């Protein structure tokens, strides 16, 4: 039917006076039919059309449209049944593949991942036997640093360069952490206004004012209460040469103030 014919269109620019050549070329090479032309000053716009070629889908649609309404409904119902059967077949095939795969997966699992025996637990400590697990970051941060568990701290207590880079590096790396060591008071300066408050320098070992190793650890503006003595022996005062077990929090290192390494007392025990 003429009303069912579908066309495709295209436009071509041709130089004025040479339109016939362009029209002949389009008719010869593409089967295009001239339907309109618009003349410009220098060029002419040529508009062509040709019957749009049929595709398989368009042909099928044409056949379908030519059927009687009753036959069209029958075709639609048949296609719906075919689609339903295809969906059921795909679902059944997928379920079968899943059932077939399960035994294989189970065998592979049993062959490759045998359960390990539970760790034994000692009744005395409540800890599992074998090697101890590595400490977590939080546990390591809570651990008190001593010369026995930290090589950097052991080297720091043995240094003879109180203004060396190792002192600044340690203060920066472990700022806010707690350290513990056996030491003595190397210098004690009493405040003139407050007779019970002191600036106290401490060092490792038992040599007191004769200490030659370790940084210039300082407790600034403290009294005996601030030293937080623990244990059965709590002195009422302190003096140069007294030996203690110091636990302190790492503070600032101030090289411009005589290379002082400030600490905050946590606890002090008489040795």
C-alpha positions in Angstrom: 0.0 0.0 0.0 1.3 3.5 -0.9 0.7 4.7 2.7 3.0 2.0 4.0 6.0 3.1 2.0 8.8 4.5 4.2 11.5 6.7 2.8 15.0 7.9 3.9 16.2 11.4 3.0 19.5 13.2 2.3 20.7 16.6 1.3 23.5 17.5 -1.1 25.2 20.9 -1.8 25.9 21.6 -5.5 27.6 24.5 -7.2 25.2 26.8 -9.1 25.1 25.6 -12.7 26.3 22.1 -11.9 23.1 20.8 -10.3 22.4 18.3 -13.1 25.7 16.5 -12.5 25.0 16.1 -8.8 21.5 14.9 -9.5 22.7 12.3 -12.1 25.3 11.0 -9.7 22.9 10.5 -6.8 20.4 8.8 -9.1 23.0 6.5 -10.6 25.0 5.5 -7.5 22.3 5.5 -4.8 19.0 5.3 -6.5 18.0 8.7 -5.0 15.0 10.6 -6.3 15.2 14.4 -6.3 12.3 15.9 -4.4 13.3 19.6 -3.9 16.1 22.1 -4.5 16.8 25.4 -2.9 19.0 27.9 -4.8 21.5 30.0 -2.9 23.9 32.7 -4.1 26.7 30.2 -4.9 25.3 26.8 -4.1 22.1 24.9 -4.5 20.8 22.5 -1.8 19.4 19.4 -3.4 17.0 17.2 -1.4 16.7 13.5 -2.3 14.7 10.5 -1.1 14.6 6.8 -1.7 12.5 3.9 -0.4 13.9 2.7 2.9 15.2 -0.9 2.5 13.2 -3.5 4.3 14.8 -5.4 7.3 13.9 -8.8 8.6 12.0 -7.2 11.4 10.2 -4.7 9.2 9.2 -7.6 6.9 7.9 -9.6 9.8 6.0 -6.6 11.1 4.4 -6.1 7.6 3.3 -9.7 7.5 1.9 -9.5 11.0 0.0 -6.3 10.2 -1.5 -8.1 7.1 -3.1 -10.8 9.3 -6.7 -10.8 10.5 -7.2 -9.6 14.1 -8.0 -13.2 15.3 -4.7 -14.5 13.8 -2.7 -11.6 15.3 -4.0 -12.6 18.7 -3.1 -16.2 18.1 0.4 -15.2 17.1 0.9 -13.0 20.2 -0.3 -15.9 22.5 2.0 -18.4 20.8 5.0 -16.1 21.3 4.2 -15.6 24.9 4.0 -19.3 25.5 7.4 -19.7 23.8 9.0 -17.0 26.0 7.5 -18.7 29.1 8.9 -22.1 28.1 12.3 -20.6 27.4 12.4 -18.9 30.8 11.4 -22.2 32.6 14.1 -24.1 30.6 16.8 -21.5 31.6 15.8 -21.7 35.3 15.8 -25.5 35.3 19.2 -25.7 33.7 20.7 -23.2 36.2 19.3 -25.2 39.1 20.7 -28.4 37.8 24.2 -26.9 37.3 24.0 -25.6 40.9 23.1 -29.1 42.3 25.9 -30.7 40.2 28.4 -28.2 41.5 27.7 -28.6 45.2 29.3 -32.1 45.8 32.4 -31.1 43.9 32.8 -28.0 46.0 32.3 -30.0 49.2 35.0 -32.5 48.2 37.4 -29.7 47.3 36.7 -28.0 50.6 37.3 -31.2 52.6 40.6 -31.8 50.8 42.0 -28.3 51.1 40.9 -27.0 54.4 41.0 -29.5 57.2 40.1 -27.8 60.5 43.1 -27.1 62.8 43.0 -28.5 66.3 42.0 -25.9 69.0 44.9 -24.4 70.9 45.5 -25.8 74.3 45.0 -23.5 77.3 47.1 -23.6 80.4 45.1 -23.7 83.6 47.6 -21.6 85.6 47.8 -18.5 83.3 44.7 -18.8 81.1 47.0 -18.2 78.0 47.2 -20.5 74.9 50.2 -22.6 74.6 52.8 -22.0 71.9 54.4 -18.7 70.9 52.9 -15.5 72.3 51.0 -13.4 69.8 52.6 -10.1 68.7 51.3 -7.1 70.7 48.7 -4.9 69.0 49.3 -1.2 68.4 47.2 -0.3 71.4 49.0 -2.8 73.6 52.4 -1.5 72.4 51.3 2.1 73.1 50.4 1.2 76.7 53.6 -0.7 77.3 56.1 1.1 79.6 59.5 1.5 77.8 62.5 0.1 79.7 66.1 -0.5 78.8 65.3 -4.2 78.7 62.5 -4.0 76.1 63.6 -1.0 74.0 67.1 -0.8 72.4 66.7 2.9 71.6 66.0 3.7 75.3 69.0 1.5 76.4 71.3 3.4 74.0 69.8 6.7 75.2 70.7 6.0 78.8 74.2 5.1 77.8 74.9 8.1 75.6 77.5 10.6 76.7 76.3 13.3 74.2 73.5 15.0 76.1 72.8 17.3 73.1 73.2 14.7 70.4 70.5 14.0 67.8 69.5 10.7 69.4 68.1 12.6 72.4 65.9 14.8 70.2 64.8 11.8 68.0 63.8 9.8 71.1 61.8 12.7 72.6 59.9 13.2 69.3 59.2 9.6 68.6 58.1 8.6 72.1 56.4 11.8 73.3 53.6 11.0 75.7 54.8 7.4 76.3 56.0 6.2 79.7 59.5 5.2 80.5 61.0 3.4 83.6 64.6 3.1 84.7 66.8 3.0 87.8 68.4 6.3 88.4 69.5 9.0 90.9 69.2 12.7 91.5 72.2 14.4 89.8 71.2 18.0 90.7 68.6 19.6 92.9 67.8 23.4 92.9 65.4 24.7 95.5 63.0 27.6 94.7 63.8 30.6 96.9 60.1 31.6 97.2 58.7 28.1 97.7 61.2 26.2 99.8 59.4 22.9 99.3 59.6 23.0 95.4 62.5 22.0 93.3 64.0 21.7 89.8 65.4 18.2 89.8 67.8 16.7 87.3 68.0 12.9 87.2 70.2 10.4 85.4 70.5 6.7 85.0 72.5 4.6 87.5 73.6 5.3 91.1 76.3 7.9 90.6 74.2 11.0 91.5 76.1 14.2 90.7 79.0 12.2 89.3 76.7 10.7 86.6 78.4 10.9 83.1 75.9 9.1 80.9 72.4 9.6 79.8 70.4 12.8 78.9 69.7 15.7 81.2 66.3 14.4 82.4 64.4 17.1 84.4 61.5 17.3 86.7 60.5 21.0 86.7 58.9 22.8 89.7 57.9 19.7 91.7 57.7 18.8 95.4 57.9 15.5 97.1 54.1 14.9 96.6 54.5 15.5 92.8 57.1 12.7 92.7 54.2 10.2 93.6 56.2 7.9 95.8 54.9 4.3 96.1 56.0 1.4 98.3 56.6 1.1 102.0 59.4 3.7 102.2 58.2 7.3 101.4 60.8 10.0 102.2 59.7 13.4 103.5 62.5 15.1 101.4 65.0 14.3 98.7 68.6 15.3 98.0 71.3 14.9 95.4 72.6 11.3 95.2 69.3 9.7 96.3 68.6 6.6 94.2 65.1 5.7 93.0 63.1 3.7 90.4 61.6 6.4 88.2 58.5 5.9 86.0 57.8 9.1 84.0 56.0 10.4 80.9 58.2 11.6 78.0 57.9 15.4 77.6 59.7 18.0 75.5 63.4 18.2 74.7 64.7 21.8 74.8 68.2 22.1 73.3 68.1 25.9 73.8 67.7 25.4 77.5 70.9 23.4 78.1 69.6 20.4 76.3 67.1 19.6 79.0 64.8 16.6 78.5 61.6 17.2 80.5 59.7 14.4 82.1 56.5 14.3 84.1 56.6 12.0 87.2 54.3 9.0 87.2 55.7 7.1 90.1 58.9 7.0 92.2 60.1 4.1 94.3 63.0 4.2 96.8 65.8 1.8 96.0 
